[in-house]
Amino acid sequence: MTQPEHSPPPDVAYPQKIRTFVKRAGRTSSGQARAIESLGNTFIHPYTAAPVSWPAVWGTDWRDQPVVLEIGFGMGDATAHIAQVLPDTVFLGCEVHEPGVGALLKLIGERGLRNLRIVQHDAVEVLEHMIPPASLDVIHIFFPDPWHKTRHHKRRLIQAPLVRLLCSRLKPGGYVHCATDWAPYAEQILEVLRAEPMLRNRSTHPDGYADRPAYRPVTKFERRGLRLGHGVWDLVFDRC
Ligand SMILES: C[S@@+](CC[C@H](N)C(=O)[O-])C[C@H]1O[C@@H](n2cnc3c(N)ncnc32)[C@H](O)[C@@H]1O
């Protein structure tokens, strides 16, 4: 019997894509569900496997503003804060976790924000297929999952091929801003960003880490870590 075209031959192990996340069980609260119901149509942009045009994403709110992509916004606290303090910038947030999408939509509703759109999809695929080349001014990656165990390191988001992809989507003169509270991951991020020829470290500190830019708020989680004596490392690299 012949195999359907999309099936691997029975004796060949099919390479599974390594994802940077696992779907968590977390429950969507009724407030988050209400926000998705009432605001989802306006602020969630469906994933498309073809490059988008920004006017199609922001509609009549689009006035050629700088575009920031945020990967993995979690519950969206930092995202909403930054969108509020930078009203003349537009933000596209990618997150796979539904309660997080609901939480950010709730903040959008409560604060009357207009300059944000959400794509609820794997950001790696969004970058690969949906974001046009050289179309982003900034990329934010705050506290990406550290994947502590050695056997899970392959799931870490910030690795050389992804950094190359980020660079291809950034405009020359744009920049990428990462933050982490896990020292070994900070070292890895610094190493792969430094190794990318299209990037230049903005930091002038001898250790290569940047001061926290004023727009990035200290989140509740981060404040707790700092109280416990944990470090936080910001990394800001310009796209040449
Ligand atoms: C440790 S949390 C940090 C959340 C937030 N940035 C913060 O600072 O609180 C990492 C988030 O990234 C999301 N994430 C991981 N890989 C992703 C991917 N490929 N696409 C979209 N979201 C992703 C996870 O669902 C999770 O919410």
The ligand as a Gaussian input file, in Angstrom:
#p B3LYP/6-31G(d) Opt

LIG

0 1
 C        9.290000      32.606000      31.583000
 S        7.953000      33.257000      30.721000
 C        8.284000      35.006000      30.753000
 C        7.088000      35.825000      30.434000
 C        7.288000      37.336000      30.390000
 N        8.128000      37.753000      29.283000
 C        7.792000      37.894000      31.697000
 O        8.848000      38.549000      31.682000
 O        7.154000      37.678000      32.734000
 C        8.289000      32.839000      29.018000
 C        7.045000      32.941000      28.141000
 O        7.423000      32.714000      26.787000
 C        6.389000      31.985000      26.142000
 N        7.004000      31.326000      24.977000
 C        8.034000      30.449000      24.990000
 N        8.359000      30.079000      23.742000
 C        7.497000      30.756000      22.920000
 C        7.330000      30.785000      21.520000
 N        8.116000      30.068000      20.707000
 N        6.368000      31.563000      21.009000
 C        5.569000      32.308000      21.832000
 N        5.677000      32.320000      23.169000
 C        6.631000      31.552000      23.708000
 C        5.878000      31.038000      27.210000
 O        4.556000      30.602000      26.959000
 C        5.964000      31.909000      28.463000
 O        4.763000      32.585000      28.712000

